[in-house]
Amino acid sequence: MGKITLEGLAFYSYHGYHAVERENGNHFELNITVDTDFSDAAENDDLAKTVDYEKLYAIAKTEMANTSKLLEHVVNNIGKRILKEEGVNEVEVSLSKFNPPINGECKRATVSMKFRH
């Protein structure tokens, strides 16, 4: 077993409970960690024997482009789609929204979820 992690994926997206957040957008950071068995890929230097992180990024980019009210909804959609990829045994997704509108100082709000078969 091994892990593949994409850290610090940056997006400008239109997620938020308040209409102004969905209209103006905000900066987001996404992290994805996949548990998989890539021992064959490691031995044979073969991309077909591991999880292709270009596909992981493509899934994230597509879901981040869909406007949602809740970060939980976005994370859920990304996690469920990635879990369907060949070779993925478990995935953890965390999504941060910078400067959330909470009437106080907050660098980021983060939602994390794990998905497994």
C-alpha positions as CSV (number, residue, x, y, z in Angstrom):
1,M,0.0,0.0,0.0
2,G,1.0,3.6,-0.6
3,K,-0.3,7.1,-0.7
4,I,-0.5,9.7,-3.5
5,T,-1.1,13.2,-2.3
6,L,-1.9,16.4,-4.2
7,E,-1.3,19.3,-1.9
8,G,-2.2,23.0,-2.2
9,L,-4.4,22.8,-5.3
10,A,-5.4,26.4,-5.8
11,F,-8.8,27.5,-7.2
12,Y,-10.9,30.6,-7.5
13,S,-14.4,29.3,-7.2
14,Y,-17.9,30.4,-6.3
15,H,-18.9,28.4,-3.3
16,G,-20.6,29.8,-0.3
17,Y,-23.9,29.8,1.7
18,H,-24.4,33.6,1.1
19,A,-25.4,34.8,-2.4
20,V,-22.6,37.3,-2.4
21,E,-20.0,34.5,-2.0
22,R,-21.5,32.7,-5.0
23,E,-21.5,35.9,-7.0
24,N,-18.0,37.3,-6.1
25,G,-16.1,34.0,-5.6
26,N,-13.2,33.3,-3.3
27,H,-9.8,31.6,-3.1
28,F,-9.8,27.9,-2.1
29,E,-7.1,25.3,-1.4
30,L,-7.8,21.6,-2.0
31,N,-5.7,18.6,-0.7
32,I,-6.3,15.1,-1.9
33,T,-4.7,11.9,-0.5
34,V,-5.3,8.5,-2.1
35,D,-4.5,5.1,-0.6
36,T,-3.6,2.7,-3.3
37,D,-1.3,-0.3,-4.1
38,F,1.3,1.1,-6.5
39,S,4.0,-1.6,-5.9
40,D,3.7,-2.9,-9.5
41,A,4.0,0.7,-10.8
42,A,7.1,1.2,-8.6
43,E,8.7,-2.0,-9.8
44,N,7.9,-1.5,-13.5
45,D,7.9,2.2,-14.0
46,D,4.4,1.9,-15.5
47,L,1.8,4.7,-15.1
48,A,-1.0,2.3,-16.0
49,K,-0.3,0.4,-12.7
50,T,-1.0,3.4,-10.4
51,V,-3.5,6.2,-9.9
52,D,-2.9,9.0,-12.4
53,Y,-2.9,12.3,-10.5
54,E,-3.7,14.2,-13.7
55,K,-7.1,12.4,-13.5
56,L,-7.4,13.3,-9.8
57,Y,-6.8,17.0,-10.7
58,A,-9.3,16.9,-13.6
59,I,-12.0,15.6,-11.2
60,A,-11.2,18.3,-8.7
61,K,-11.2,21.0,-11.3
62,T,-14.6,19.9,-12.7
63,E,-16.2,19.8,-9.2
64,M,-14.6,23.1,-8.2
65,A,-16.2,24.7,-11.2
66,N,-19.7,23.7,-10.1
67,T,-21.1,26.3,-7.7
68,S,-22.3,25.0,-4.3
69,K,-23.5,26.5,-1.1
70,L,-21.5,24.2,1.3
71,L,-17.9,23.0,1.3
72,E,-19.2,19.7,2.6
73,H,-21.1,19.2,-0.7
74,V,-18.0,20.0,-2.8
75,V,-15.8,17.6,-0.8
76,N,-18.4,14.9,-0.9
77,N,-18.7,15.1,-4.7
78,I,-14.9,15.1,-5.2
79,G,-14.4,12.2,-2.8
80,K,-17.1,10.0,-4.3
81,R,-15.8,10.5,-7.8
82,I,-12.2,9.8,-6.9
83,L,-13.2,6.7,-5.0
84,K,-14.6,5.3,-8.3
85,E,-11.1,5.5,-10.0
86,E,-9.3,2.2,-10.6
87,G,-6.9,1.3,-7.8
88,V,-8.3,3.8,-5.2
89,N,-8.9,2.1,-1.9
90,E,-9.4,5.2,0.2
91,V,-9.4,8.9,-0.4
92,E,-9.2,11.9,2.0
93,V,-10.3,15.3,0.7
94,S,-9.9,18.6,2.5
95,L,-11.1,21.9,1.1
96,S,-10.3,25.3,2.6
97,K,-12.0,28.6,2.0
98,F,-9.9,31.7,2.7
99,N,-11.3,34.6,4.7
100,P,-14.7,33.1,5.3
101,P,-17.5,35.6,6.2
102,I,-17.8,34.9,9.9
103,N,-17.8,38.5,11.3
104,G,-14.3,37.9,12.7
105,E,-10.7,37.2,11.7
106,C,-10.2,33.8,10.3
107,K,-7.5,32.8,7.8
108,R,-9.4,29.8,6.4
109,A,-12.3,27.4,7.1
110,T,-11.6,23.8,6.2
111,V,-13.8,20.7,5.7
112,S,-12.2,17.2,5.5
113,M,-13.8,13.9,4.7
114,K,-12.5,10.3,4.2
115,F,-14.1,7.9,1.8
116,R,-13.4,4.1,1.6
117,H,-14.8,1.0,0.0
